[in-house]
């Protein structure tokens, strides 16, 4: 064994240096890799939730309800498919155009005995 160490002195020196240097950089690279993976695992679902929220709000804004019969339509047609009423007036009188005071309900408190 002593002969092996004496003959391969350079090999032993390089292996000791390698075993000391690689863990320092290897742990650094491993930690940064795991951090990036965890960041992606957090951000991808967050991005999907935001996309679903934006899509749902876009879909919700296109829905019209007929004032005559109550049928819900997507706003692609100008008339109600069920009763034939004009839906253009409904889209113009959308809830977003109303003032808050017009849609607020007054509630009076009463004492319950």
Secondary structure, DSSP 8 states (H G I E B T S, - for coil): -HHHHHHTHHHHHHHHHHHHHHHHHHHHHHHHHHHHHHHHHHHHHHHHHHHHHHHHHHHHHT-EE-TTT--EE-S-SSB-TTT--B-HHHHHT-GGGS-HHHH----------
